[in-house]
């Protein structure tokens, strides 16, 4: 017998009994099962090898997935498709060399199914079963897949850490009544629900240690024995319907659990009664079943108590015959989640381990519901509902994603074509084509009907990263559509996404001022606003989804400002977002967020979310081509990583920067670089501290202050930067297109370091008159070309007293008040570039002093400020941007990634009487002067602060509640935050409310809130199943840390 590749201890034995269908005892050196006599044949390089005094099946890992491994039956055996309930057990030895934490792998243990999750075009593969281990290093999850004739189901166990290079046992039990359970090394390892009833027999030969057919995926190690056993069948089965949800939200209208009763007995069932009750509650519901044939199914609906406490419950089902004899009883699980809290969404743009994401503080993650190709299959429907139920149980939300590039581009349908009739390279899709619109709409209708009532489905991402490849298409409907719009053909000089630069176009006027009806300009406006079809399509998809989804739900499109600066990107998507790479200066994400805000202002009511890239390109931070003198710690495992983790202090600064704007949520992308090592070939996990920083900020900032951060309004802007659509088209080098790199972006950084608060404006802002009231200074970086209407608007702005600040690129037609000299960044000199931009900021502050003063200032340019507020209160965000080269990537000299502590002072021109640190929950000393209010700050590296300035100090809390309350009814609560004269504080104030029943269980209604103008009114509904007796209510002001409490008697 061949020697094993490693020294193997003796394998454990599997017991044999009269219910065994087959046992392959490789330890005995046999390939024939006993009982059954089912013959195996070795495949590829697999072999029986010595294992101490016994043997084992050694499954070889081939160089690629084209070579079969393991062992397969020499012919088809019908007995290996068990009827009804069965179990399979095996002993396995995972070899560490094949369980690499850097390369995730699906290890096939048993298979006769072949296609695990068949698509709509693979209907013949809904047969048989497979058992696999999904592994990342020593973290393994057992999964089983079953075919039921017209659809397939999957069952997943718990993710567990196992010791590699030793023997383990795994058991999967298919109960036949809809339940699948797993045991790992004899311990419970998870439970899942699948379709009740037997699996459909497969015609594939049974395989051990690898997949049946091509795309092989062998188990990396040794298998000592496999046992298949017939288990006891049930005569009857109650289960939750797979076609409906099992997760519900407290207080939702008429929550209804759909169950299925299946007659698995050998005879027809008639005149029976089903009684159902929720464990622990007295109410019993009764439904009669007149007749249920053999293998017949009856679907039933049961009303659930909407006020239940959050948690897992069982609906106890009992079947009685006509003589009221109990025939069968079984419990069906369901889950009641807490009513939605007032949160600031923290979204993982991508999937990952949901439990890990939850622990960090994420509230949302992507899990695809919409099929990338074809129609929504039954298998996908069942899988989607299960994933939504699991998300709800975790207290999280699912974000779906819709990608036209997979549906159309990979199938080479409706591609954009040039004037030569050929598709462009990296061709985009003709979203303007009516057939594309119809297919997308019908797809959204089917997905909306399937999942629309599930409260865990909270958002859908619409066609991410598609407009960068959008160019005029000459082979479809766009030429005729433009001619109908403009009355003439697409101008001859249009051959791509932009017209030729003005410097190479002698036909343009000498002063670079274009008529508004200049044909290429007319076309470009039409194309980017509506002509390429994406904005109207996203409006259509949003409208379609909202027809089916009535609970809180939003669509979003990103990256929404990777287009020329003109309103309309994303169409009527509920949210637009943009992702930003934060190097070399983390506060640049504020500039990207300001661009989003400017875009959204063309669509009133559209919300804004901002995303941080948790991945960093090595080429821009720590190039592979340069060897550091002292290798950093992460070189031990990830020396060749193409993408590395964001530096912790950059993550912190960037989060503070975007939160200083009024955004409706924050996102992160790059699970493999931020959260844990994955199989992603590029995104590598090189700095575990970044994850811990985000976890801390989620706990200390996002969760407690999220409701406040969403509500505090922006001050009307007084100073801004113009991003001109016309100039962007004809002088593109100055403008960012969402990448936060060009001169317009560097100017924004300089203004932030100079303690200004720059807004971003589009041409449309000026033409609509948005700058007429408050804006006093307008910067015009790179404004080389403009339209006649924009020139007229600039002259009107100047005539009413506004200051126009240009640069050496400004069109000679623009009447400037001040002129700057642009600064060009040196990517190899972050220190010098920052110094130059900070010097520019100081120069601007001095030049504007006779005309305009910022309402805020600080003792250092590295204390970056931003101000939001209400009438009598200011909310000042302070970000410490003092940084140096650290030991993470500092040796490369391209990014100062290490935050440094900084002490100083901040000032506001207004005079206030009190200031509060809203994160530390304390009052801070405030100094008053004729020029305003000042306070000292002591900032950690990469840190931020949110200071609240008030006209009157907070003196006390007043909590009011009725003396008595009743279970199942609302409990009115009133909280007031008062000054020394018992007047409500005129501000938005963050508060925390906690409710505890008589058994000290925290109750629904507990959470973080905002007391508007010092007052909060709540009416939490008490649960019917909470403990009666003395209920305690606690209230805390997060500005002062002051607390108060009271009691209510509940019956």
BELRAKA-V324329 format. One record per residue. RES is the residue in one small letter. PSI is psi in radians with two decimals (NA if undefined). BURIAL is b if it has 9 or more other C-alpha atoms within 8 Angstrom, else e. Layout:
res;psi;burial
RES;PSI;BURIAL
RES;PSI;BURIAL
This chain:
res;psi;burial
x;2.45;e
x;2.49;e
x;2.54;e
x;2.74;b
x;-0.45;e
x;2.87;e
x;2.11;e
x;2.32;e
x;2.95;e
x;2.37;b
x;2.74;b
x;2.78;e
x;2.68;e
x;2.40;b
x;2.59;e
x;2.30;e
x;-3.13;e
x;-0.25;e
x;0.00;e
x;2.32;b
x;-0.73;b
x;2.51;b
x;2.05;b
x;1.93;b
x;1.49;b
x;-0.42;b
x;-0.49;b
x;0.01;e
x;0.38;b
x;2.55;b
x;0.18;b
x;2.32;b
x;2.63;b
x;1.93;b
x;-3.06;e
x;-0.68;e
x;0.56;e
x;2.00;b
x;2.31;b
x;2.72;b
x;2.40;b
x;2.59;b
x;2.54;b
x;-2.35;b
x;0.12;e
x;2.67;b
x;2.78;b
x;2.23;b
x;2.86;b
x;2.36;b
x;1.62;b
x;-2.13;b
x;0.12;e
x;-2.69;b
x;3.02;b
x;2.76;b
x;2.03;b
x;2.04;b
x;2.02;b
x;2.47;b
x;1.98;b
x;2.94;e
x;-0.51;e
x;-3.11;e
x;0.36;b
x;-0.07;e
x;2.24;b
x;2.60;b
x;-3.07;b
x;-2.58;b
x;2.54;b
x;2.59;b
x;2.52;b
x;-0.28;e
x;3.08;e
x;2.26;b
x;1.99;b
x;-0.50;e
x;-0.33;e
x;0.22;e
x;1.41;b
x;2.50;b
x;2.21;e
x;-2.54;b
x;2.49;b
x;2.93;b
x;2.70;b
x;2.44;b
x;2.61;b
x;2.71;b
x;2.35;b
x;2.70;b
x;1.77;b
x;2.21;b
x;2.24;b
x;-0.54;b
x;-0.37;e
x;-0.03;b
x;1.15;b
x;2.17;b
x;-0.30;b
x;-0.16;b
x;1.66;b
x;2.62;b
x;2.52;b
x;1.93;b
x;1.93;b
x;2.22;b
x;-0.86;b
x;2.53;b
x;2.27;b
x;0.24;b
x;-0.73;b
x;-1.17;b
x;1.98;e
x;-0.89;b
x;1.43;e
x;2.48;b
x;3.13;e
x;-0.46;b
x;0.09;e
x;0.82;e
x;-0.41;b
x;0.00;e
x;0.26;b
x;1.01;b
x;2.68;b
x;-2.88;b
x;2.83;b
x;2.61;b
x;2.20;b
x;2.87;b
x;2.05;b
x;2.11;b
x;2.45;b
x;1.74;b
x;-2.28;b
x;0.12;b
x;1.98;b
x;2.55;b
x;2.05;b
x;2.38;b
x;2.49;b
x;2.59;b
x;2.39;b
x;2.46;b
x;2.33;b
x;0.50;b
x;-0.99;b
x;-0.11;e
x;2.95;b
x;2.68;b
x;2.69;b
x;2.65;b
x;2.35;b
x;2.37;b
x;-2.93;b
x;2.62;e
x;2.22;b
x;2.63;e
x;2.18;e
x;2.79;e
x;2.22;e
x;2.85;b
x;0.74;e
x;2.87;e
x;2.46;b
x;2.86;b
x;2.56;b
x;2.36;b
x;2.35;b
x;2.20;b
x;1.99;b
x;1.88;b
x;-0.31;b
x;-0.19;b
x;0.29;b
x;-0.07;b
x;2.41;b
x;2.25;b
x;2.69;b
x;2.57;b
x;2.35;b
x;2.08;b
x;0.67;e
x;-0.07;e
x;2.55;e
x;2.31;e
x;0.54;b
x;2.83;b
x;2.48;b
x;2.86;b
x;2.40;e
x;-3.02;b
x;2.33;b
x;2.59;b
x;3.01;b
x;2.75;b
x;2.79;b
x;2.27;b
x;2.44;b
x;2.63;b
x;0.11;e
x;2.65;b
x;2.44;b
x;2.34;b
x;2.56;b
x;2.21;b
x;-0.02;b
x;3.06;b
x;2.71;b
x;-0.88;b
x;-2.78;e
x;2.74;b
x;0.76;e
x;2.63;b
x;1.33;b
x;2.76;b
x;2.34;b
x;1.38;b
x;-2.47;b
x;2.58;b
x;2.22;b
x;-0.60;b
x;2.65;b
x;2.31;b
x;2.31;b
x;2.26;b
x;2.40;b
x;2.27;b
x;2.88;b
x;2.29;e
x;2.66;e
x;2.57;b
x;-0.51;e
x;2.77;b
x;2.28;b
x;2.36;b
x;2.78;b
x;2.45;b
x;2.29;b
x;-0.28;b
x;0.05;e
x;2.91;b
x;2.75;b
x;0.06;b
x;2.43;b
x;2.86;b
x;2.36;b
x;2.42;b
x;0.14;e
x;2.70;e
x;2.13;e
x;1.09;e
x;2.30;b
x;2.18;e
x;2.18;b
x;2.20;b
x;2.81;b
x;2.29;b
x;2.24;b
x;2.30;b
x;1.76;b
x;0.07;b
x;-3.09;b
x;0.17;e
x;2.85;e
x;2.57;b
x;2.31;b
x;2.70;e
x;0.95;b
x;2.84;b
x;2.40;b
x;2.24;b
x;2.38;b
x;2.43;b
x;2.60;b
x;2.23;b
x;2.20;e
x;-0.15;e
x;2.55;e
x;-0.43;e
x;2.35;e
x;2.27;e
x;2.52;e
x;2.38;e
x;2.39;e
x;2.50;e
x;1.96;b
x;-0.77;e
x;2.31;b
x;1.92;b
x;2.96;b
x;2.24;b
x;0.23;b
x;2.82;b
x;2.44;b
x;2.18;b
x;2.30;b
x;2.70;e
x;2.35;e
x;2.27;b
x;2.43;e
x;2.62;e
x;2.05;e
x;-0.26;b
x;0.12;b
x;2.56;b
x;2.61;b
x;2.42;b
x;-3.13;e
x;2.43;e
x;2.86;b
x;2.31;b
x;1.95;b
x;2.05;b
x;2.29;b
x;2.33;b
x;2.19;b
x;2.53;b
x;-3.05;b
x;-0.46;e
x;0.21;e
x;0.50;e
x;2.35;e
x;2.09;b
x;-0.61;e
x;2.52;e
x;2.51;b
x;2.56;b
x;2.43;b
x;2.20;b
x;2.53;b
x;2.96;b
x;2.40;b
x;2.04;b
x;2.76;b
x;2.65;b
x;2.65;e
x;2.31;e
x;2.87;e
x;1.72;e
x;2.78;e
x;1.93;b
x;2.36;b
x;1.87;b
x;2.26;b
x;1.94;b
x;1.54;b
x;3.09;b
x;-2.81;b
x;-3.05;e
x;1.94;e
x;-0.63;b
x;-0.65;e
x;-0.76;e
x;-0.75;b
x;-0.74;b
x;-0.62;e
x;-0.55;b
x;0.00;b
x;2.51;b
x;-0.37;b
x;2.62;b
x;2.76;b
x;2.29;b
x;1.96;b
x;2.24;b
x;-0.64;b
x;2.21;b
x;2.43;b
x;-0.47;b
x;2.64;e
x;-2.87;b
x;2.95;e
x;2.03;b
x;2.89;b
x;-0.71;b
x;-0.77;b
x;-0.62;b
x;-0.84;b
x;-0.76;b
x;-0.72;b
x;-0.76;b
x;-0.69;b
x;-0.76;b
x;-0.63;b
x;-0.71;b
x;-0.75;b
x;-0.67;e
x;-0.77;b
x;-0.69;b
x;-0.57;b
x;-0.15;e
x;0.57;b
x;3.00;b
x;2.63;b
x;2.41;b
x;2.12;b
x;2.85;b
x;2.42;b
x;2.16;b
x;1.89;b
x;-0.44;b
x;-0.58;b
x;-0.63;b
x;-0.67;b
x;-0.81;b
x;-0.79;b
x;-0.44;e
x;0.06;e
x;0.80;e
x;2.43;e
x;0.80;b
x;2.60;b
x;2.39;b
x;2.60;b
x;-3.05;b
x;-0.35;b
x;0.04;e
x;0.00;e
x;2.54;e
x;2.49;b
x;2.72;b
x;2.50;e
x;0.81;e
x;2.37;b
x;-3.06;b
x;2.53;b
x;1.42;b
x;-0.26;b
x;-0.19;b
x;2.22;b
x;-0.59;e
x;-0.64;e
x;-0.80;b
x;-0.76;b
x;-0.77;e
x;-0.76;e
x;-0.79;b
x;-0.77;b
x;-0.63;e
x;-0.80;b
x;-0.60;b
x;-0.77;b
x;-0.71;b
x;-0.69;b
x;-0.72;b
x;-0.66;b
x;-0.76;e
x;-0.02;b
x;-0.42;b
x;-0.03;b
x;2.12;b
x;-0.26;b
x;-0.30;b
x;1.84;b
x;-0.27;b
x;2.78;b
x;2.28;b
x;2.27;b
x;1.87;b
x;1.19;b
x;2.52;b
x;0.94;e
x;-0.42;b
x;-0.21;b
x;-0.41;e
x;0.24;e
x;2.14;b
x;2.74;b
x;2.33;b
x;2.25;b
x;0.01;b
x;-0.12;b
x;-2.46;b
x;-0.19;b
x;-0.73;b
x;-0.77;b
x;-0.64;e
x;-0.72;b
x;-0.70;b
x;-0.67;b
x;-0.57;e
x;-0.80;e
x;-0.41;e
x;0.06;e
x;2.93;e
x;2.89;b
x;2.20;b
x;2.54;e
x;-0.52;e
x;-0.10;e
x;1.97;b
x;0.12;b
x;-2.86;e
x;-0.33;e
x;2.69;b
x;2.94;b
x;2.54;b
x;2.60;b
x;-0.50;b
x;-0.39;e
x;0.24;e
x;1.64;e
x;-0.19;e
x;-0.26;e
x;2.61;e
x;2.69;e
x;-0.57;e
x;0.09;e
x;0.54;b
x;2.10;b
x;2.47;b
x;2.57;e
x;-0.41;b
x;0.33;e
x;2.08;e
x;-0.82;e
x;-0.63;b
x;-0.70;b
x;-0.79;b
x;-0.79;b
x;-0.69;b
x;-0.83;b
x;-0.78;b
x;-0.84;b
x;-0.39;b
x;-0.66;b
x;-0.44;b
x;-0.66;b
x;-0.10;b
x;-0.27;b
x;-0.74;b
x;-0.84;b
x;-0.63;b
x;-0.75;b
x;-0.54;b
x;-0.76;b
x;-0.79;b
x;-0.67;b
x;-0.82;b
x;-0.72;e
x;-0.80;b
x;-0.69;b
x;-0.31;b
x;-0.49;e
x;-0.32;b
x;1.98;b
x;-0.21;b
x;3.00;e
x;2.22;e
x;2.54;b
x;2.58;b
x;2.72;b
x;2.71;b
x;2.42;b
x;2.81;b
x;2.06;b
x;-0.32;b
x;0.38;b
x;0.85;b
x;2.96;b
x;2.69;b
x;1.54;b
x;2.42;b
x;2.62;b
x;-0.20;b
x;2.27;b
x;-0.14;b
x;-2.42;b
x;0.46;b
x;2.50;b
x;-0.54;b
x;2.48;b
x;2.59;b
x;2.91;b
x;2.42;b
x;2.62;b
x;2.32;b
x;2.17;b
x;-0.33;b
x;2.63;b
x;-0.10;b
x;2.02;e
x;-0.46;b
x;-0.04;b
x;-0.36;b
x;-0.42;b
x;-0.64;b
x;-0.76;b
x;-0.67;b
x;-0.66;b
x;-0.61;b
x;-0.73;b
x;-0.76;b
x;-0.74;b
x;-0.72;b
x;-0.74;b
x;-0.42;b
x;-0.20;b
x;-0.11;e
x;1.42;b
x;2.32;e
x;-0.27;e
x;2.36;b
x;2.90;b
x;2.32;b
x;2.66;b
x;2.38;b
x;2.36;b
x;2.29;b
x;2.04;b
x;-0.03;b
x;2.53;b
x;2.31;b
x;2.25;b
x;-0.66;b
x;-0.46;e
x;-0.07;b
x;-0.71;b
x;1.28;b
x;2.42;b
x;-0.46;b
x;-0.15;e
x;2.16;e
x;2.18;e
x;2.69;e
x;-0.77;e
x;1.97;e
x;2.25;e
x;2.90;e
x;-0.62;e
x;-0.19;b
x;-0.36;e
x;-0.65;e
x;-0.37;e
x;0.67;b
x;-0.57;e
x;0.23;e
x;2.35;b
x;-0.54;b
x;2.30;b
x;3.02;b
x;2.54;b
x;2.51;b
x;2.48;b
x;-0.78;b
x;-0.51;b
x;-0.72;b
x;-0.77;b
x;-0.88;b
x;-0.76;b
x;-0.67;b
x;-0.79;b
x;-0.68;b
x;-0.82;b
x;-0.50;b
x;-0.35;b
x;-0.26;b
x;2.76;b
x;1.61;b
x;2.84;b
x;0.09;b
x;2.83;b
x;2.60;b
x;2.78;b
x;2.54;b
x;2.50;b
x;0.95;b
x;-0.77;b
x;-0.43;b
x;-0.43;b
x;-0.66;b
x;-0.96;b
x;2.86;b
x;2.31;b
x;-3.09;b
x;-0.02;b
x;2.24;b
x;-0.37;e
x;-0.78;e
x;1.95;b
x;2.63;b
x;1.70;b
x;-0.08;b
x;1.55;b
x;-0.39;b
x;-0.49;e
x;-0.75;b
x;-0.72;b
x;-0.61;b
x;-0.79;b
x;-0.68;b
x;-0.75;b
x;-0.77;e
x;-0.59;b
x;-0.75;b
x;-0.71;b
x;-0.39;b
x;-1.01;b
x;-0.80;b
x;-0.93;b
x;-0.57;b
x;-0.01;b
x;-0.85;b
x;-0.62;b
x;-0.80;b
x;-0.57;b
x;-0.40;b
x;-0.55;e
x;2.12;b
x;2.80;e
x;2.55;b
x;2.63;e
x;2.27;e
x;2.52;b
x;-0.27;b
x;2.43;b
x;2.98;b
x;2.29;b
x;2.22;b
x;1.89;b
x;2.22;b
x;-0.83;b
x;-0.80;b
x;-0.62;b
x;-0.65;b
x;-0.74;b
x;-0.21;b
x;1.20;b
x;-0.40;b
x;-0.37;e
x;-0.14;b
x;2.74;b
x;-0.56;b
x;0.67;b
x;-0.01;b
x;-0.09;b
x;0.78;b
x;-0.50;e
x;-3.08;b
x;-0.69;b
x;-0.59;b
x;-0.66;b
x;-0.66;b
x;-0.71;b
x;-0.74;b
x;-0.78;b
x;-0.70;b
x;-0.64;b
x;-0.80;b
x;-0.38;b
x;0.15;b
x;0.47;b
x;2.93;b
x;1.40;b
x;2.30;b
x;2.90;b
x;2.34;b
x;2.56;b
x;2.93;b
x;-0.68;b
x;-0.52;b
x;-0.81;b
x;-0.75;b
x;-0.46;b
x;-0.18;e
x;0.29;e
x;-0.38;e
x;0.07;b
x;-0.50;e
x;-0.92;e
x;-0.57;e
x;2.25;b
x;-0.44;b
x;2.30;b
x;2.11;b
x;2.47;b
x;1.06;b
x;2.31;b
x;0.47;b
x;1.36;b
x;-0.57;b
x;2.43;b
x;2.90;b
x;2.84;b
x;-0.70;b
x;-0.65;b
x;-0.73;b
x;-0.75;b
x;-0.69;e
x;-0.68;b
x;-0.69;b
x;-0.66;b
x;-0.72;e
x;-0.78;b
x;-0.62;b
x;-0.53;e
x;0.13;e
x;0.00;e
x;2.59;b
x;2.18;b
x;2.17;b
x;2.02;b
x;-2.80;b
x;-2.97;b
x;-0.20;b
x;-0.15;b
x;2.46;b
x;2.44;b
x;-0.25;e
x;-0.27;e
x;2.18;e
x;1.64;e
x;2.56;b
x;-0.63;e
x;2.66;e
x;2.28;b
x;2.90;e
x;2.19;e
x;2.74;e
x;2.27;e
x;2.16;e
x;2.49;e
x;1.91;e
x;-0.30;e
x;0.04;e
x;1.30;b
x;-0.53;b
x;-0.88;e
x;-0.67;e
x;-0.74;b
x;-0.72;e
x;-0.74;e
x;-0.77;b
x;-0.64;b
x;-0.63;b
x;-0.68;b
x;-0.73;b
x;-0.75;b
x;-0.72;b
x;-0.73;e
x;-0.75;b
x;-0.72;b
x;-0.70;e
x;-0.58;e
x;-0.21;b
x;-0.70;e
x;-0.29;e
x;-0.59;e
x;2.42;e
x;2.37;e
x;2.50;e
x;0.08;e
x;2.73;b
x;2.92;b
x;2.89;b
x;-0.23;e
x;2.49;e
x;-0.35;b
x;-0.11;b
x;1.71;b
x;2.30;b
x;2.59;b
x;2.47;b
x;2.30;b
x;2.93;b
x;3.01;b
x;-2.98;b
x;-0.83;e
x;0.06;b
x;2.51;b
x;2.47;b
x;1.90;b
x;2.08;b
x;2.27;b
x;2.18;b
x;2.25;b
x;1.92;b
x;0.36;b
x;2.13;b
x;2.77;b
x;-3.12;b
x;2.22;b
x;-2.95;b
x;0.15;e
x;-1.10;b
x;0.19;b
x;-0.50;b
x;-0.44;b
x;-0.33;b
x;0.32;b
x;-0.40;b
x;2.24;b
x;1.61;b
x;-0.15;b
x;2.04;b
x;2.49;b
x;2.54;b
x;2.64;b
x;2.21;b
x;2.53;e
x;-2.70;b
x;2.69;b
x;2.66;b
x;2.58;b
x;2.51;b
x;-0.51;b
x;2.70;e
x;2.27;b
x;2.88;b
x;-0.20;b
x;2.64;b
x;2.58;b
x;2.45;b
x;1.93;b
x;-0.31;b
x;-0.73;b
x;-0.18;e
x;0.89;b
x;2.74;b
x;2.53;b
x;2.58;b
x;2.45;e
x;2.32;b
x;2.41;e
x;2.52;b
x;3.07;e
x;-0.44;e
x;-0.18;e
x;-2.63;b
x;2.53;b
x;2.55;b
x;2.67;b
x;2.61;b
x;2.54;e
x;1.73;e
x;2.31;b
x;2.87;b
x;2.28;b
x;0.13;b
x;2.96;b
x;2.94;b
x;2.67;b
x;1.94;b
x;2.30;b
x;2.19;b
x;2.24;b
x;2.70;b
x;-0.42;b
x;2.36;b
x;2.64;b
x;2.25;b
x;-0.62;e
x;2.88;b
x;2.49;b
x;2.03;b
x;2.20;b
x;2.43;e
x;2.68;b
x;2.68;b
x;-0.37;e
x;2.65;e
x;2.90;b
x;2.44;b
x;2.43;b
x;0.01;b
x;2.90;b
x;2.57;b
x;1.81;b
x;2.30;b
x;2.37;b
x;2.24;b
x;2.30;b
x;2.41;b
x;2.05;b
x;2.71;b
x;-3.01;b
x;-0.39;b
x;0.30;e
x;0.58;e
x;2.51;e
x;2.41;b
x;2.22;b
x;1.36;b
x;2.94;b
x;2.08;b
x;2.26;b
x;2.31;b
x;2.80;b
x;2.36;b
x;2.33;b
x;2.38;b
x;2.36;b
x;2.33;b
x;-3.04;b
x;-0.34;b
x;0.24;e
x;0.42;e
x;2.27;e
x;2.38;b
x;2.76;b
x;2.55;b
x;-0.35;b
x;2.47;b
x;-2.95;e
x;2.41;b
x;3.08;b
x;2.18;b
x;1.85;b
x;2.17;b
x;0.69;b
x;0.21;b
x;2.39;b
x;2.25;b
x;2.18;e
x;2.69;e
x;1.17;e
x;2.50;b
x;2.14;b
x;2.54;b
x;2.54;b
x;-0.44;b
x;0.30;e
x;2.88;b
x;2.23;e
x;2.96;b
x;-2.63;b
x;2.06;b
x;2.28;b
x;2.36;b
x;2.22;b
x;2.45;b
x;2.43;b
x;2.35;b
x;2.11;b
x;-0.09;b
x;-0.78;b
x;-0.38;b
x;-0.02;b
x;2.52;b
x;2.71;b
x;2.87;b
x;2.87;b
x;3.05;b
x;2.65;b
x;2.43;b
x;2.13;b
x;2.30;b
x;NA;e
